[in-house]
Amino acid sequence: MRTRVALIAAVILAGCATGGQELVVPVDAAAIAGPASGARATKLEIADIRQVIRMERTSIGAVSMGRIVLQPQETELVRAVVGSRLDAALARHGGAAPESVYCGMRVFDVITPATALFWDVTAKVELVLRVRASERALSGSATERTYAWPSEEIIARATAGALRQVAAELDKAFAELLAGPR
């Protein structure tokens, strides 16, 4: 029993030792979105409309242990994913391309709530997509559990998982929105 308590205390203290620091997490946008295509005639507008930004590592009791900074930033990750899916949809569509596509980023959170035994690294993305006069809401989330301090790699995997879910929803949404009324 004492060994377990000592182990738990050591893991928590290890996390506290790095407290308050900004953690820069590289995320491979090309691995999620696929290769960038050439120039598109349709203008893509990405807007950050988040009411609250939750990008931080926490310890037990929701004590902040520092900010999480994604590289590239959240809007650029969303631009890469939405742009690649838009290009693919326009290539499949064949009809008249819309003049512009709007994508509002309602939520892009990466949080690390902790218990006495583990951290759940959770990434959540919610977007609103507008083509012509029609809108679709899209979302994705992913959780990675770790029994050690949440690392860059774990945070990047959870972020990529949430973005992959959004990418899968984008294919269907673009097909419906491009086929809709002009």
Steps between C-alpha positions, in 0.01 A plus 500: 500500500778745593674419174188589303456827686867585447470421129189716461666785690811474282296520179305802626814676621672434168215681331515783751873543440425613145204715609420835350698440184365543151512173308541538124352196325586440134210351301555363149221668305593326174464157662146589605384705201695333222713679245411858415352544154550786260322830501123494535256750359273476807602729785532319836440715808591357842371699800589437864164550675584322825336650809757334728845364417598195704853393413676396821653219698352453844569294808266363765247762605522673161820679604654655187840360409549715190355585161499271200605673177443308178740548211357586250229694683143372521367718216776378267432136588130552425589683176716206387231239572204697364699617197609149400146363536356797311744444212408130482128579513527763226690253280224239547210747474540611141233772530543871551734568790381739771670837515596449865481252787484616862620287791449622856708332770261487797714274719859382484598380847783284624472423871662253739274432799677285759406239758726347763607234248486645151443793265249500217633716218187612317481697177167634380426687176165651395457683172216663312526482123309735270472461122269740323197526734532159667684405820623179662640447849791257528686363798772262599663395824769260612638396837836345584555366853844518657636388835794739468507874440318599175776525240518682167451171316184407689352847458584494127334156458178615672494819290555305178225253596245779549597663170473167315143461627417850375664421164280193459188710568618769256480263202129436555425862590667639188321247279164614641581872504640509146196311368261739678326808364712760326 
